[in-house]
Amino acid sequence: MYPDHAQTTVNGKIYHRLLRRESYRQDGKIKHRTIANWSR
């Protein structure tokens, strides 16, 4: 598990995203699953 965070600006307003994610393999491809969403 790892934290995934990003910041985006739309029309002068700043949005923050903070997720707790997990990586796993399925059919030979790497997939990501969101465990928790701490965004507002």
mmCIF entry with sequence, helices, sheets and N, C-alpha, C, O atoms, coordinates in Angstrom:
data_MODEL
# 
_entry.id   MODEL 
# 
_entity.id                         1 
_entity.type                       polymer 
_entity.pdbx_number_of_molecules   1 
# 
_entity_poly.entity_id                      1 
_entity_poly.type                           'polypeptide(L)' 
_entity_poly.nstd_linkage                   no 
_entity_poly.nstd_monomer                   no 
_entity_poly.pdbx_seq_one_letter_code       MYPDHAQTTVNGKIYHRLLRRESYRQDGKIKHRTIANWSR 
_entity_poly.pdbx_seq_one_letter_code_can   MYPDHAQTTVNGKIYHRLLRRESYRQDGKIKHRTIANWSR 
_entity_poly.pdbx_strand_id                 A 
# 
loop_
_entity_poly_seq.entity_id 
_entity_poly_seq.num 
_entity_poly_seq.mon_id 
_entity_poly_seq.hetero 
1 1  MET n 
1 2  TYR n 
1 3  PRO n 
1 4  ASP n 
1 5  HIS n 
1 6  ALA n 
1 7  GLN n 
1 8  THR n 
1 9  THR n 
1 10 VAL n 
1 11 ASN n 
1 12 GLY n 
1 13 LYS n 
1 14 ILE n 
1 15 TYR n 
1 16 HIS n 
1 17 ARG n 
1 18 LEU n 
1 19 LEU n 
1 20 ARG n 
1 21 ARG n 
1 22 GLU n 
1 23 SER n 
1 24 TYR n 
1 25 ARG n 
1 26 GLN n 
1 27 ASP n 
1 28 GLY n 
1 29 LYS n 
1 30 ILE n 
1 31 LYS n 
1 32 HIS n 
1 33 ARG n 
1 34 THR n 
1 35 ILE n 
1 36 ALA n 
1 37 ASN n 
1 38 TRP n 
1 39 SER n 
1 40 ARG n 
# 
_struct_asym.id          A 
_struct_asym.entity_id   1 
# 
_struct_sheet.id               AA1 
_struct_sheet.type             ? 
_struct_sheet.number_strands   3 
_struct_sheet.details          ? 
# 
loop_
_struct_sheet_order.sheet_id 
_struct_sheet_order.range_id_1 
_struct_sheet_order.range_id_2 
_struct_sheet_order.offset 
_struct_sheet_order.sense 
AA1 1 2 ? anti-parallel 
AA1 2 3 ? anti-parallel 
# 
loop_
_struct_sheet_range.sheet_id 
_struct_sheet_range.id 
_struct_sheet_range.beg_label_comp_id 
_struct_sheet_range.beg_label_asym_id 
_struct_sheet_range.beg_label_seq_id 
_struct_sheet_range.pdbx_beg_PDB_ins_code 
_struct_sheet_range.end_label_comp_id 
_struct_sheet_range.end_label_asym_id 
_struct_sheet_range.end_label_seq_id 
_struct_sheet_range.pdbx_end_PDB_ins_code 
_struct_sheet_range.beg_auth_comp_id 
_struct_sheet_range.beg_auth_asym_id 
_struct_sheet_range.beg_auth_seq_id 
_struct_sheet_range.end_auth_comp_id 
_struct_sheet_range.end_auth_asym_id 
_struct_sheet_range.end_auth_seq_id 
AA1 1 TYR A 2  ? VAL A 10 ? TYR A 2  VAL A 10 
AA1 2 LYS A 13 ? GLN A 26 ? LYS A 13 GLN A 26 
AA1 3 LYS A 29 ? ASN A 37 ? LYS A 29 ASN A 37 
# 
loop_
_atom_site.group_PDB 
_atom_site.id 
_atom_site.type_symbol 
_atom_site.label_atom_id 
_atom_site.label_alt_id 
_atom_site.label_comp_id 
_atom_site.label_asym_id 
_atom_site.label_entity_id 
_atom_site.label_seq_id 
_atom_site.pdbx_PDB_ins_code 
_atom_site.Cartn_x 
_atom_site.Cartn_y 
_atom_site.Cartn_z 
_atom_site.occupancy 
_atom_site.B_iso_or_equiv 
_atom_site.pdbx_formal_charge 
_atom_site.auth_seq_id 
_atom_site.auth_comp_id 
_atom_site.auth_asym_id 
_atom_site.auth_atom_id 
_atom_site.pdbx_PDB_model_num 
ATOM 1   N N  . MET A 1 1  ? 0.841   -1.184  0.000   1.00 0.00 ? 1  MET A N  1 
ATOM 2   C CA . MET A 1 1  ? 0.000   0.000   0.000   1.00 0.00 ? 1  MET A CA 1 
ATOM 3   C C  . MET A 1 1  ? 0.881   1.239   0.000   1.00 0.00 ? 1  MET A C  1 
ATOM 4   O O  . MET A 1 1  ? 1.981   1.237   0.551   1.00 0.00 ? 1  MET A O  1 
ATOM 5   N N  . TYR A 1 2  ? 0.385   2.286   -0.619  1.00 0.00 ? 2  TYR A N  1 
ATOM 6   C CA . TYR A 1 2  ? 1.146   3.524   -0.708  1.00 0.00 ? 2  TYR A CA 1 
ATOM 7   C C  . TYR A 1 2  ? 0.174   4.706   -0.796  1.00 0.00 ? 2  TYR A C  1 
ATOM 8   O O  . TYR A 1 2  ? -0.957  4.545   -1.255  1.00 0.00 ? 2  TYR A O  1 
ATOM 9   N N  . PRO A 1 3  ? 0.609   5.882   -0.361  1.00 0.00 ? 3  PRO A N  1 
ATOM 10  C CA . PRO A 1 3  ? -0.229  7.075   -0.509  1.00 0.00 ? 3  PRO A CA 1 
ATOM 11  C C  . PRO A 1 3  ? -0.085  7.642   -1.921  1.00 0.00 ? 3  PRO A C  1 
ATOM 12  O O  . PRO A 1 3  ? 1.013   7.652   -2.478  1.00 0.00 ? 3  PRO A O  1 
ATOM 13  N N  . ASP A 1 4  ? -1.169  8.104   -2.485  1.00 0.00 ? 4  ASP A N  1 
ATOM 14  C CA . ASP A 1 4  ? -1.181  8.725   -3.804  1.00 0.00 ? 4  ASP A CA 1 
ATOM 15  C C  . ASP A 1 4  ? -1.789  10.106  -3.636  1.00 0.00 ? 4  ASP A C  1 
ATOM 16  O O  . ASP A 1 4  ? -2.949  10.232  -3.243  1.00 0.00 ? 4  ASP A O  1 
ATOM 17  N N  . HIS A 1 5  ? -1.019  11.134  -3.928  1.00 0.00 ? 5  HIS A N  1 
ATOM 18  C CA . HIS A 1 5  ? -1.533  12.488  -3.756  1.00 0.00 ? 5  HIS A CA 1 
ATOM 19  C C  . HIS A 1 5  ? -1.257  13.312  -5.001  1.00 0.00 ? 5  HIS A C  1 
ATOM 20  O O  . HIS A 1 5  ? -0.252  13.123  -5.687  1.00 0.00 ? 5  HIS A O  1 
ATOM 21  N N  . ALA A 1 6  ? -2.181  14.238  -5.277  1.00 0.00 ? 6  ALA A N  1 
ATOM 22  C CA . ALA A 1 6  ? -2.063  15.108  -6.441  1.00 0.00 ? 6  ALA A CA 1 
ATOM 23  C C  . ALA A 1 6  ? -2.737  16.439  -6.127  1.00 0.00 ? 6  ALA A C  1 
ATOM 24  O O  . ALA A 1 6  ? -3.586  16.537  -5.241  1.00 0.00 ? 6  ALA A O  1 
ATOM 25  N N  . GLN A 1 7  ? -2.334  17.457  -6.879  1.00 0.00 ? 7  GLN A N  1 
ATOM 26  C CA . GLN A 1 7  ? -2.912  18.788  -6.729  1.00 0.00 ? 7  GLN A CA 1 
ATOM 27  C C  . GLN A 1 7  ? -3.286  19.276  -8.122  1.00 0.00 ? 7  GLN A C  1 
ATOM 28  O O  . GLN A 1 7  ? -2.475  19.199  -9.045  1.00 0.00 ? 7  GLN A O  1 
ATOM 29  N N  . THR A 1 8  ? -4.511  19.778  -8.280  1.00 0.00 ? 8  THR A N  1 
ATOM 30  C CA . THR A 1 8  ? -5.004  20.265  -9.559  1.00 0.00 ? 8  THR A CA 1 
ATOM 31  C C  . THR A 1 8  ? -5.587  21.648  -9.368  1.00 0.00 ? 8  THR A C  1 
ATOM 32  O O  . THR A 1 8  ? -6.248  21.915  -8.364  1.00 0.00 ? 8  THR A O  1 
ATOM 33  N N  . THR A 1 9  ? -5.348  22.525  -10.324 1.00 0.00 ? 9  THR A N  1 
ATOM 34  C CA . THR A 1 9  ? -5.913  23.867  -10.290 1.00 0.00 ? 9  THR A CA 1 
ATOM 35  C C  . THR A 1 9  ? -6.927  24.008  -11.422 1.00 0.00 ? 9  THR A C  1 
ATOM 36  O O  . THR A 1 9  ? -6.601  23.777  -12.586 1.00 0.00 ? 9  THR A O  1 
ATOM 37  N N  . VAL A 1 10 ? -8.161  24.390  -11.077 1.00 0.00 ? 10 VAL A N  1 
ATOM 38  C CA . VAL A 1 10 ? -9.226  24.578  -12.053 1.00 0.00 ? 10 VAL A CA 1 
ATOM 39  C C  . VAL A 1 10 ? -9.860  25.936  -11.789 1.00 0.00 ? 10 VAL A C  1 
ATOM 40  O O  . VAL A 1 10 ? -10.372 26.183  -10.697 1.00 0.00 ? 10 VAL A O  1 
ATOM 41  N N  . ASN A 1 11 ? -9.828  26.812  -12.776 1.00 0.00 ? 11 ASN A N  1 
ATOM 42  C CA . ASN A 1 11 ? -10.398 28.160  -12.667 1.00 0.00 ? 11 ASN A CA 1 
ATOM 43  C C  . ASN A 1 11 ? -9.882  28.907  -11.441 1.00 0.00 ? 11 ASN A C  1 
ATOM 44  O O  . ASN A 1 11 ? -10.644 29.619  -10.786 1.00 0.00 ? 11 ASN A O  1 
ATOM 45  N N  . GLY A 1 12 ? -8.617  28.756  -11.129 1.00 0.00 ? 12 GLY A N  1 
ATOM 46  C CA . GLY A 1 12 ? -8.009  29.461  -10.011 1.00 0.00 ? 12 GLY A CA 1 
ATOM 47  C C  . GLY A 1 12 ? -8.217  28.813  -8.652  1.00 0.00 ? 12 GLY A C  1 
ATOM 48  O O  . GLY A 1 12 ? -7.702  29.311  -7.651  1.00 0.00 ? 12 GLY A O  1 
ATOM 49  N N  . LYS A 1 13 ? -8.950  27.730  -8.595  1.00 0.00 ? 13 LYS A N  1 
ATOM 50  C CA . LYS A 1 13 ? -9.202  27.032  -7.337  1.00 0.00 ? 13 LYS A CA 1 
ATOM 51  C C  . LYS A 1 13 ? -8.329  25.777  -7.289  1.00 0.00 ? 13 LYS A C  1 
ATOM 52  O O  . LYS A 1 13 ? -8.212  25.061  -8.284  1.00 0.00 ? 13 LYS A O  1 
ATOM 53  N N  . ILE A 1 14 ? -7.720  25.514  -6.136  1.00 0.00 ? 14 ILE A N  1 
ATOM 54  C CA . ILE A 1 14 ? -6.808  24.384  -5.984  1.00 0.00 ? 14 ILE A CA 1 
ATOM 55  C C  . ILE A 1 14 ? -7.548  23.218  -5.331  1.00 0.00 ? 14 ILE A C  1 
ATOM 56  O O  . ILE A 1 14 ? -8.183  23.374  -4.289  1.00 0.00 ? 14 ILE A O  1 
ATOM 57  N N  . TYR A 1 15 ? -7.454  22.047  -5.964  1.00 0.00 ? 15 TYR A N  1 
ATOM 58  C CA . TYR A 1 15 ? -8.060  20.824  -5.450  1.00 0.00 ? 15 TYR A CA 1 
ATOM 59  C C  . TYR A 1 15 ? -6.962  19.841  -5.087  1.00 0.00 ? 15 TYR A C  1 
ATOM 60  O O  . TYR A 1 15 ? -6.001  19.676  -5.838  1.00 0.00 ? 15 TYR A O  1 
ATOM 61  N N  . HIS A 1 16 ? -7.097  19.186  -3.940  1.00 0.00 ? 16 HIS A N  1 
ATOM 62  C CA . HIS A 1 16 ? -6.126  18.199  -3.476  1.00 0.00 ? 16 HIS A CA 1 
ATOM 63  C C  . HIS A 1 16 ? -6.780  16.822  -3.459  1.00 0.00 ? 16 HIS A C  1 
ATOM 64  O O  . HIS A 1 16 ? -7.947  16.677  -3.095  1.00 0.00 ? 16 HIS A O  1 
ATOM 65  N N  . ARG A 1 17 ? -6.014  15.825  -3.854  1.00 0.00 ? 17 ARG A N  1 
ATOM 66  C CA . ARG A 1 17 ? -6.484  14.442  -3.807  1.00 0.00 ? 17 ARG A CA 1 
ATOM 67  C C  . ARG A 1 17 ? -5.495  13.640  -2.977  1.00 0.00 ? 17 ARG A C  1 
ATOM 68  O O  . ARG A 1 17 ? -4.285  13.709  -3.195  1.00 0.00 ? 17 ARG A O  1 
ATOM 69  N N  . LEU A 1 18 ? -6.015  12.886  -2.032  1.00 0.00 ? 18 LEU A N  1 
ATOM 70  C CA . LEU A 1 18 ? -5.175  12.036  -1.199  1.00 0.00 ? 18 LEU A CA 1 
ATOM 71  C C  . LEU A 1 18 ? -5.850  10.676  -1.071  1.00 0.00 ? 18 LEU A C  1 
ATOM 72  O O  . LEU A 1 18 ? -6.917  10.549  -0.472  1.00 0.00 ? 18 LEU A O  1 
ATOM 73  N N  . LEU A 1 19 ? -5.204  9.658   -1.649  1.00 0.00 ? 19 LEU A N  1 
ATOM 74  C CA . LEU A 1 19 ? -5.756  8.310   -1.671  1.00 0.00 ? 19 LEU A CA 1 
ATOM 75  C C  . LEU A 1 19 ? -4.766  7.329   -1.063  1.00 0.00 ? 19 LEU A C  1 
ATOM 76  O O  . LEU A 1 19 ? -3.556  7.551   -1.108  1.00 0.00 ? 19 LEU A O  1 
ATOM 77  N N  . ARG A 1 20 ? -5.276  6.257   -0.502  1.00 0.00 ? 20 ARG A N  1 
ATOM 78  C CA . ARG A 1 20 ? -4.457  5.128   -0.045  1.00 0.00 ? 20 ARG A CA 1 
ATOM 79  C C  . ARG A 1 20 ? -4.678  4.029   -1.081  1.00 0.00 ? 20 ARG A C  1 
ATOM 80  O O  . ARG A 1 20 ? -5.806  3.563   -1.243  1.00 0.00 ? 20 ARG A O  1 
ATOM 81  N N  . ARG A 1 21 ? -3.625  3.603   -1.789  1.00 0.00 ? 21 ARG A N  1 
ATOM 82  C CA . ARG A 1 21 ? -3.766  2.663   -2.887  1.00 0.00 ? 21 ARG A CA 1 
ATOM 83  C C  . ARG A 1 21 ? -2.957  1.397   -2.680  1.00 0.00 ? 21 ARG A C  1 
ATOM 84  O O  . ARG A 1 21 ? -2.035  1.346   -1.867  1.00 0.00 ? 21 ARG A O  1 
ATOM 85  N N  . GLU A 1 22 ? -3.326  0.388   -3.433  1.00 0.00 ? 22 GLU A N  1 
ATOM 86  C CA . GLU A 1 22 ? -2.657  -0.898  -3.396  1.00 0.00 ? 22 GLU A CA 1 
ATOM 87  C C  . GLU A 1 22 ? -2.422  -1.329  -4.853  1.00 0.00 ? 22 GLU A C  1 
ATOM 88  O O  . GLU A 1 22 ? -3.307  -1.169  -5.693  1.00 0.00 ? 22 GLU A O  1 
ATOM 89  N N  . SER A 1 23 ? -1.251  -1.868  -5.150  1.00 0.00 ? 23 SER A N  1 
ATOM 90  C CA . SER A 1 23 ? -0.938  -2.382  -6.475  1.00 0.00 ? 23 SER A CA 1 
ATOM 91  C C  . SER A 1 23 ? -0.989  -3.906  -6.453  1.00 0.00 ? 23 SER A C  1 
ATOM 92  O O  . SER A 1 23 ? -0.613  -4.539  -5.467  1.00 0.00 ? 23 SER A O  1 
ATOM 93  N N  . TYR A 1 24 ? -1.464  -4.486  -7.563  1.00 0.00 ? 24 TYR A N  1 
ATOM 94  C CA . TYR A 1 24 ? -1.507  -5.947  -7.681  1.00 0.00 ? 24 TYR A CA 1 
ATOM 95  C C  . TYR A 1 24 ? -1.463  -6.314  -9.164  1.00 0.00 ? 24 TYR A C  1 
ATOM 96  O O  . TYR A 1 24 ? -1.690  -5.465  -10.026 1.00 0.00 ? 24 TYR A O  1 
ATOM 97  N N  . ARG A 1 25 ? -1.174  -7.559  -9.450  1.00 0.00 ? 25 ARG A N  1 
ATOM 98  C CA . ARG A 1 25 ? -1.129  -8.045  -10.829 1.00 0.00 ? 25 ARG A CA 1 
ATOM 99  C C  . ARG A 1 25 ? -2.363  -8.880  -11.133 1.00 0.00 ? 25 ARG A C  1 
ATOM 100 O O  . ARG A 1 25 ? -2.819  -9.682  -10.318 1.00 0.00 ? 25 ARG A O  1 
ATOM 101 N N  . GLN A 1 26 ? -2.892  -8.662  -12.348 1.00 0.00 ? 26 GLN A N  1 
ATOM 102 C CA . GLN A 1 26 ? -4.022  -9.451  -12.810 1.00 0.00 ? 26 GLN A CA 1 
ATOM 103 C C  . GLN A 1 26 ? -3.867  -9.653  -14.310 1.00 0.00 ? 26 GLN A C  1 
ATOM 104 O O  . GLN A 1 26 ? -3.788  -8.682  -15.062 1.00 0.00 ? 26 GLN A O  1 
ATOM 105 N N  . ASP A 1 27 ? -3.823  -10.883 -14.741 1.00 0.00 ? 27 ASP A N  1 
ATOM 106 C CA . ASP A 1 27 ? -3.647  -11.229 -16.152 1.00 0.00 ? 27 ASP A CA 1 
ATOM 107 C C  . ASP A 1 27 ? -2.376  -10.615 -16.729 1.00 0.00 ? 27 ASP A C  1 
ATOM 108 O O  . ASP A 1 27 ? -2.364  -10.201 -17.888 1.00 0.00 ? 27 ASP A O  1 
ATOM 109 N N  . GLY A 1 28 ? -1.315  -10.552 -15.941 1.00 0.00 ? 28 GLY A N  1 
ATOM 110 C CA . GLY A 1 28 ? -0.037  -10.037 -16.406 1.00 0.00 ? 28 GLY A CA 1 
ATOM 111 C C  . GLY A 1 28 ? 0.061   -8.518  -16.439 1.00 0.00 ? 28 GLY A C  1 
ATOM 112 O O  . GLY A 1 28 ? 1.078   -7.981  -16.877 1.00 0.00 ? 28 GLY A O  1 
ATOM 113 N N  . LYS A 1 29 ? -0.961  -7.821  -15.992 1.00 0.00 ? 29 LYS A N  1 
ATOM 114 C CA . LYS A 1 29 ? -0.952  -6.359  -15.978 1.00 0.00 ? 29 LYS A CA 1 
ATOM 115 C C  . LYS A 1 29 ? -0.977  -5.859  -14.544 1.00 0.00 ? 29 LYS A C  1 
ATOM 116 O O  . LYS A 1 29 ? -1.533  -6.511  -13.660 1.00 0.00 ? 29 LYS A O  1 
ATOM 117 N N  . ILE A 1 30 ? -0.373  -4.700  -14.318 1.00 0.00 ? 30 ILE A N  1 
ATOM 118 C CA . ILE A 1 30 ? -0.380  -4.097  -12.986 1.00 0.00 ? 30 ILE A CA 1 
ATOM 119 C C  . ILE A 1 30 ? -1.638  -3.263  -12.844 1.00 0.00 ? 30 ILE A C  1 
ATOM 120 O O  . ILE A 1 30 ? -1.924  -2.405  -13.679 1.00 0.00 ? 30 ILE A O  1 
ATOM 121 N N  . LYS A 1 31 ? -2.387  -3.519  -11.785 1.00 0.00 ? 31 LYS A N  1 
ATOM 122 C CA . LYS A 1 31 ? -3.627  -2.804  -11.496 1.00 0.00 ? 31 LYS A CA 1 
ATOM 123 C C  . LYS A 1 31 ? -3.471  -2.059  -10.171 1.00 0.00 ? 31 LYS A C  1 
ATOM 124 O O  . LYS A 1 31 ? -2.610  -2.399  -9.359  1.00 0.00 ? 31 LYS A O  1 
ATOM 125 N N  . HIS A 1 32 ? -4.308  -1.042  -9.959  1.00 0.00 ? 32 HIS A N  1 
ATOM 126 C CA . HIS A 1 32 ? -4.305  -0.266  -8.728  1.00 0.00 ? 32 HIS A CA 1 
ATOM 127 C C  . HIS A 1 32 ? -5.710  -0.269  -8.144  1.00 0.00 ? 32 HIS A C  1 
ATOM 128 O O  . HIS A 1 32 ? -6.701  -0.145  -8.864  1.00 0.00 ? 32 HIS A O  1 
ATOM 129 N N  . ARG A 1 33 ? -5.776  -0.411  -6.837  1.00 0.00 ? 33 ARG A N  1 
ATOM 130 C CA . ARG A 1 33 ? -7.059  -0.430  -6.137  1.00 0.00 ? 33 ARG A CA 1 
ATOM 131 C C  . ARG A 1 33 ? -7.018  0.633   -5.049  1.00 0.00 ? 33 ARG A C  1 
ATOM 132 O O  . ARG A 1 33 ? -6.044  0.717   -4.301  1.00 0.00 ? 33 ARG A O  1 
ATOM 133 N N  . THR A 1 34 ? -8.065  1.444   -4.955  1.00 0.00 ? 34 THR A N  1 
ATOM 134 C CA . THR A 1 34 ? -8.156  2.469   -3.925  1.00 0.00 ? 34 THR A CA 1 
ATOM 135 C C  . THR A 1 34 ? -8.706  1.845   -2.641  1.00 0.00 ? 34 THR A C  1 
ATOM 136 O O  . THR A 1 34 ? -9.798  1.276   -2.633  1.00 0.00 ? 34 THR A O  1 
ATOM 137 N N  . ILE A 1 35 ? -7.933  1.962   -1.556  1.00 0.00 ? 35 ILE A N  1 
ATOM 138 C CA . ILE A 1 35 ? -8.325  1.419   -0.255  1.00 0.00 ? 35 ILE A CA 1 
ATOM 139 C C  . ILE A 1 35 ? -9.100  2.468   0.539   1.00 0.00 ? 35 ILE A C  1 
ATOM 140 O O  . ILE A 1 35 ? -10.130 2.161   1.140   1.00 0.00 ? 35 ILE A O  1 
ATOM 141 N N  . ALA A 1 36 ? -8.601  3.711   0.540   1.00 0.00 ? 36 ALA A N  1 
ATOM 142 C CA . ALA A 1 36 ? -9.249  4.796   1.297   1.00 0.00 ? 36 ALA A CA 1 
ATOM 143 C C  . ALA A 1 36 ? -9.090  6.105   0.533   1.00 0.00 ? 36 ALA A C  1 
ATOM 144 O O  . ALA A 1 36 ? -8.092  6.322   -0.153  1.00 0.00 ? 36 ALA A O  1 
ATOM 145 N N  . ASN A 1 37 ? -10.090 6.971   0.663   1.00 0.00 ? 37 ASN A N  1 
ATOM 146 C CA . ASN A 1 37 ? -10.070 8.287   0.026   1.00 0.00 ? 37 ASN A CA 1 
ATOM 147 C C  . ASN A 1 37 ? -10.159 9.333   1.133   1.00 0.00 ? 37 ASN A C  1 
ATOM 148 O O  . ASN A 1 37 ? -11.195 9.472   1.784   1.00 0.00 ? 37 ASN A O  1 
ATOM 149 N N  . TRP A 1 38 ? -9.069  10.067  1.341   1.00 0.00 ? 38 TRP A N  1 
ATOM 150 C CA . TRP A 1 38 ? -9.036  11.095  2.380   1.00 0.00 ? 38 TRP A CA 1 
ATOM 151 C C  . TRP A 1 38 ? -9.210  12.501  1.795   1.00 0.00 ? 38 TRP A C  1 
ATOM 152 O O  . TRP A 1 38 ? -8.892  13.487  2.460   1.00 0.00 ? 38 TRP A O  1 
ATOM 153 N N  . SER A 1 39 ? -9.706  12.600  0.573   1.00 0.00 ? 39 SER A N  1 
ATOM 154 C CA . SER A 1 39 ? -9.936  13.897  -0.064  1.00 0.00 ? 39 SER A CA 1 
ATOM 155 C C  . SER A 1 39 ? -11.200 14.524  0.505   1.00 0.00 ? 39 SER A C  1 
ATOM 156 O O  . SER A 1 39 ? -12.059 13.842  1.063   1.00 0.00 ? 39 SER A O  1 
ATOM 157 N N  . ARG A 1 40 ? -11.290 15.815  0.354   1.00 0.00 ? 40 ARG A N  1 
ATOM 158 C CA . ARG A 1 40 ? -12.495 16.511  0.814   1.00 0.00 ? 40 ARG A CA 1 
ATOM 159 C C  . ARG A 1 40 ? -13.521 16.570  -0.270  1.00 0.00 ? 40 ARG A C  1 
ATOM 160 O O  . ARG A 1 40 ? -14.604 17.119  -0.067  1.00 0.00 ? 40 ARG A O  1 
# 
